[in-house]
Amino acid sequence: MKTRLSAAGAALLALLVAVLAFGQPARAAAGFTVANGKLYDANGTEFIMRGVNHAHTWYPQQTSSFADVKALGANTVRVVLSSGDRWTRNTNADVANVISLCKANRLICVLEVHDTTGYGEQSGAITLARAVDYWISLADVLAGQEKYVIVNIGNEPYGNQNYGSWATDNAAAIKRLRAAGLTHTIMVDAPNWGQDWSFTMRDNAASVFAADPARNTVFSIHMYGVFDTAAEISDYLGRFRAAGLPIVVGEFGFNHSDGDPDEDTILAYSQANGIGWLGWSWSGNGGGVEYLDLATSFNPANLTTWGQRLFNGANGIRQTAREASVFSGTPPPTTPPPTTT
């Protein structure tokens, strides 16, 4: 028997139609987003970084490195840039080319300013505010790249001195970037040369995350000699997981001048708990830490012991890396990728 819908029934039907038409509130967005301590790409698919750092600012001619690390299975590359304060400035055109190289090789691109390294202790290091000036100057290059680029405000922005303003300085930096129109996921490095032995980032991460109007910030810990036991690694990363805050291991090695990091636990714990990581570094290390090269002389056919471990070992890149879904259905380039200008 046919009956006429009441006004309330009609309204309910309209709501159901809307839900069916558009689905649940979509996680898919213009770019990467963060929710419940996890990172999602623009398709709403969880993305876990498995990649390396590349010292582009000191070796700008090594443009083949992007294809090389991709061929070895990486899904992300963290690219060292300079604001021009300590090293030669990476120009807008150069950064645009780096992004093109990453996209051509189906790599997610984490861009970082290295001039902040060790501020408060290292001579010549710049403030996070100065790093923000650089990012704002790149706004035209970064616009529209939210699907492929994550902005790491400043590398290891404080040494072991004068790091008490880490939280307020990062909160202010994030707010300035948002006010300038950057909607990318932002990555924040820990103080204490990135290793946070003072637990400054660990204990203040929630307030920095809340300061981001977009709630789209990821925290990055660097694991070297401070993290030489399984207990230290699992406790530190586990506290972020318990708090529902996104954490990645933005740098780590298998050895270091300050101690012997437990790389096996870093890899195993990260795999078991869905935590991203980026090994330091592809090639070109100096100053006594040449052993941190993953490849000798940028040659992917000549991996070091560290390179073999990271790419081909248990819980390494070949076993665990998954390409970002934003590249699905995108054929590999049929023309050579851009070269550095």
N, C-alpha and C positions, 0 to 999 in steps of 0.2 A: 504494500500500500504506500503510495507516495504521500509525503508530508512536507510541509514548508519548513525550511530551517529558521530557527529563531535568530535574532540579531547576534546573540552570544555565540550560537552555533556557527553562524557565518564567520564571525571574527576568529573563532578557533580554527575553522577550516582554512582561513586565509593564512593564519600563523603556521599551520602544518604545511601548507603549500610552500610558504617561504622557506621553511626549514628543509623541505625536500629539494627545493630549487637550489639553495645555496649551501646546504650541508651545515654541519656544526660550525661555530665561529672558527674560521680558518687560521691555521698557524702560518700558512703561506703568506709571504710578505715581499716587499721590494728587495729585501736582502736577508742576511742572517739575523736571527733572533735568538733570544735566550728565554727559557722557561724551565722552572723546577730544576735549576742547576745543570741544564743540558743546553747544547748549542744545536740549532736547527738551521738548515739552509733555506733558501727562498721557496722551495717546494714543500716546506714543512717536514722534511726528512732529517732525522738526527744525523749530525756530522761529527765524526771523531777524527781529529788531526793525527796524521801519521806522516811525518815529514822531517825536513832538515832546515837548518839555517844556511844562508848563502851570503857571503861578504861582498855584495855587489858594489858598494860604494868604493871599496879599495881595488876591486877587480872588474871594472865596468865592461871590459872587453870580453869577459867570460860569459857571453850570452848563451852559449851552448849548454851551460850548466842546467838550465831549466828543463830542456829536453832530456838531459842525462839523468837527472834525479827522477823524472817521470818514468823513464824507461826502466828504472830500478824499482818502480812500484809506489813511489811517494804520491800522496794526494795533496800535500801542502808544502809551501816553501815560505820561510820567514826571511824577508829580504832586508839587509842592512842598508840604511840610507843615512845621509848626512844633511843637516840643515845648513851647512856651510860655516858653522861656528868653529869646528875643530878640524874638519876635513873639507874637501871640495864639495860644494853644494850639488846635490842631485836636482837637476832642473825639472821643471814641469814636463818638458818633452821627454826627458829620460825616465821619469816616473811613469808617464803614460806608456812608454815603450816596455817597461818592466811589467806593467799590468797586462799589456798585450801578449808578452811572452808567456806569462802565467796562463792566460786564457787559451792561447794557442796550444799549450801543452796540457790543458785540462787540470791545472793546479789551482788550488785556492791560494791567494796571495796575502800573507800577513806582512804589512809594511811597518817598519820600526825606525825611529830616529835614534841614532847611536850616540849623539853628542851629549846626551844627558847622563851617560855612564859615570857613576860614582860621584854625582854632585854632592858638594859639602866636604868631599875628601880629595877628589881628583882635580888637579889644576886644569882649568879651562872648561870643565863640564858646565853645561847650561841647565837652566831651570826647566821644569815642566811647562811653565808659562811661555818660555821662549820656544819650546817645541811646538806648542799649540799655534804660535804665530806661523811656524812653517807649515803645519797642516792646513791652516786657513788659507795660506798662499797657494796651496794645491787644490783648493776647492773645485776648480773647474775640471781638473783631471780626475778627481775622485767621484764627482757627480755621475750617477748612473751606473756605478760599479759596485753597488752594495751587495750584489749577488756573489761577487768574486773576491772582494777585498775586505780585510779586517784591519783596522787602524790600531797599532800598538803605540801608544802615545810617546813613550820614551824608554829606552833600554836601561835597566838597572839604575833608576833615577836617583838613588842615594847610596853612598858608601856606608861605612860603619860609624859615621859621625853625622850629627845634625840631621837626623832622619825623622825627628819628632813631628814634623809637619806633613809627613807622607799622606795622611788621610785627607787633610784639608786642602793640600795642594792638588791631589788627584781629583777630589770632588770639584774644585774650582775649574780644573782643566776640562773635565767632562762637560760641565755646564757651558763653558765657552764654546766647545766644539758643537754642542747641540744648538746653541744660540746662533752659531754661524751656519747652521743648516746641514751639518753632517749627521746622517742617519745610520751610518755603518755600525756594526758591532765594534765596540772599543775594547782593546786589551790593555790591562794595567799590570806593570811589572812590580815585583816586590822590592823593598829597600835592602840594605846590607849586601850590596853587589848582587842583588837578585835572589839571595838565599834566605832572607827573612829569619835569621837565627834569633832576632829579638821578638818575633811573632807579631810585629807591627801590622803587617798585612792580614795575617790570620785573624787578629783580634779586632780589626777595623774594617774588614771587607764588607760587612753588612751595611755599614753606614755609607761607604763609598758607592756600593750598588744602589742604595736608596737615593743617592744624590743624582743619579742619572735619570732624567725625566722619561727616558725611553726604557729604562730597566733592561738595558742591552749591553752590559759590561761583563767581560770575562777576566779572570785573574790569572796571572802567570807567575809561577815559581820556577827559579833556576836551581837545579840540583847538581851540586858538585861536592866538595869535601864535607860540607855540613851534613849531607844526607848519606852517611856511610853505613847505616844499619837499616834493616828491614823495618824495625819498630819506628824509627824516625820518619821513614817514608810513608808508611801506612797510617801513622797517627796524623801527620800533617795533611795529607790528601783526604783522609777519612773525615777530618773535621769540616772540610768544605762540603763534602758529600752530605754529611749529617745536617749541615746548615742550609742545604739546598742552594749553594752558591757554585757557579761554574768555575772550574779550575783546570788549567792545562800546565804541563811541564814545558815551559817555553824554551829552555835550554837544559842540556845535561850531557855528561860525558862518561867515559868508562874509567877515567883517571883524572887527577888534577893536582896542581901544585899545593893545594890546601888540604888534600886528603884523597881518599879512594872511594868515590861514590859507588853505591850498590846498584849498578845498572840493571842487573837481573831482576831485582825487586821492583825497580821503577817500571820496567817493561811488563812484568807479570801482573803487578797490582793495577797498572793502568788498563791492561787488557781485561782483567776481571771486572773492573768497575767503570768501564766506558769513559776513560780519561784520555784526552789527547796529549800528544807530545811531539817535540821538534828537537832532533839531535843537533848538537854543535860539533863541528860544522862541516860543510861540504869539502872545502879545501882552502888553502892559503893562510893557515894559521902561522904565527910567528911568536917571537918573544919567549921562546922556551916551551910553548905548548903545541908545537908542531904535531905531536902525537894525537891531537884531537882532530886532525884531518881525517875525513871519511874516505876520501880519494886522494891519491898521490898526484900532485901537479894537475888537478882538475881532470884526471883521466878516469872515466868510469870503469875502464877495463882493469884498473889497478887499484882496487879497494884495499885499504889498510886493514889491520886486524879489527880496529874499531868499526870500520865500514862494513866488513863482513858480518860482524855481530849485529849491527843495527839493521842492515838491509836483509840479511839472509838467516839470522839466528832465530831462536825461539822467541815468539811474541814480537818479532821484528816487522819491518815494513812489508815484506813480501807475504808474510802470513796473515797480517791483520789489516792492511790498508784497504779502504773502500773509497772509490772515486765519488766526489760530490755529485748528488743526483741532478744538479743544475746542468751538468754536462751530458746527461743522458740524451741519446738521440742526436747529439752533435757529432758529426763525423770529424775525424782528425783532419787538420789542415792539409790542403793539396798544394799550397804554395809555401815557400819558406817563411818562417815567422819573422817579425820585424827584428832589426838589429839596433844596437845602441846608437843613438844619435850623437 
